[in-house]
Structure formats: C-alpha cells, structure tokens
Amino acid sequence: MATKQQSRTPQSISIKGSCDLVTEFFKFGVNQILFHRGVYPSDDFVMVKKYGQTVLVTQDLALENYLDRILKQLNKWLLTGSVTQLVLAIIARDTRVTLERWVFDVTVQEPPPTEDEAPPPTKPEAAIQSEIRRILKQIVSSETFLPNFEDPTVFNILAYTKQSADIPAEEWVDTDPMAIEAGKSQQVKLRSFSTDVHRIEAMVAYRYEE
C-alpha cells in the first residue's frame, strides 16, 4: 500500500520569539561596540560562540548587570510594540561631547494577511542569524573607517518609545538626544535584519572634524 509522503513546513516565528531574538542581538551588538571601540578594556571581555562565529561579552559584573536591566526592559517594550529606536552614544568622559551614535531603528512588520490572502513565506531562523552575523561583522570592521578616540570615553543608552509606553520612572529619565552637530557629523548606514515580526535597521554617526 502506498504511503503519502509529508513534508514539514517551517512555523512562523512568534512575537515572543522575535522579541527574544532582537533583544539577544542588542546584547551582543552592544558588547561588540564597547569592545571594538575601546570603551572598556579588552581584558573585561571573553570570547563565546554565537551565530556561528566568535563574539565578545563582558565579564565586568557592574556592566553586565546594567545591560541586563536595560535588555529586560527592552524586551517588555518590544512585546508591546512600544520601542521605536535604540541608541548607544559614546561620549568623551571629561568634556561630555558626543563622539559616536550607534542607531538601531525598530519597525514592526506589516500585520499578517487576511484569510483570503496567501500568507508570506516564513523566514528561517538560519537566515535571520546570517543577517545578524553580517551586522556584527560590520561593527568589527568599523575600526577601519571610524576615527580613533584620543580621550577616555563612556557610553549611554537611549530608548525612543511611543507615548503610550510604560516607562519605569526609577530607571529611565528624559534626556537630550546626545546628538552630534550636523556640520561635524558623518553617517554610515549598516546592514539590517528582519524576522517575521520585526525589522532592525542600523547606522552609525560619528564626529568628524577636519
């Protein structure tokens, strides 16, 4: 008797699954920036395997706890669709001048089609990870075009949210955008990645004076 052959179709990624992927990307992306831009000493980082490549993560307990708190809140905002942009600003420690702004725009993809429309193809997680790898590699290679810092630096993370966002007052405060003056700013667009739910577009702006 002939048997019917069946194939398994990939399942569409859930909203929670997408939020977790985006949050994880920010964790490793921020760590790469802080390491490769020398904001923290290289001895503060260890190598781990992620996305099929070697990445660096901090072993500085204070920094790790700080990032964990931010990432937990980011995940909550992603789940409610409240966050539109995340910015990592690198600032000269003594003068408080903004030297770089790493900008990550967060877009929620179009809602799923109605029952009368064919569903879009599901994006495999392997394809998402491949796109993330390319962004992380760009962060590493940014040292080839970004100016070297002459003075010690610190960083700040800014979150841009919708008016309806639930914002913990004890942890997040309103602040200035830490922008770089238009006449002294150069911008480089980086790669993007997307899931079935979110799209993340990246760019870096840096202070440039002739």
Protein Blocks (a to p, Z undefined) as FASTA:
>chain_A
ZZdddddddddddfklmmmmmmmmmmmmmmmmmmmnomacfklpccddeehiacdddfbf
klmmmmmmmmmmmmmmmmnopafbdcdddddfklopafbdcddddddddddddfkbccdd
dddfklmmmmmmmmmmmmmmmmmmpccdfbdcdddddddddfklccdfklpccddehiac
fklcccddddddddfkbccdddddddddZZ
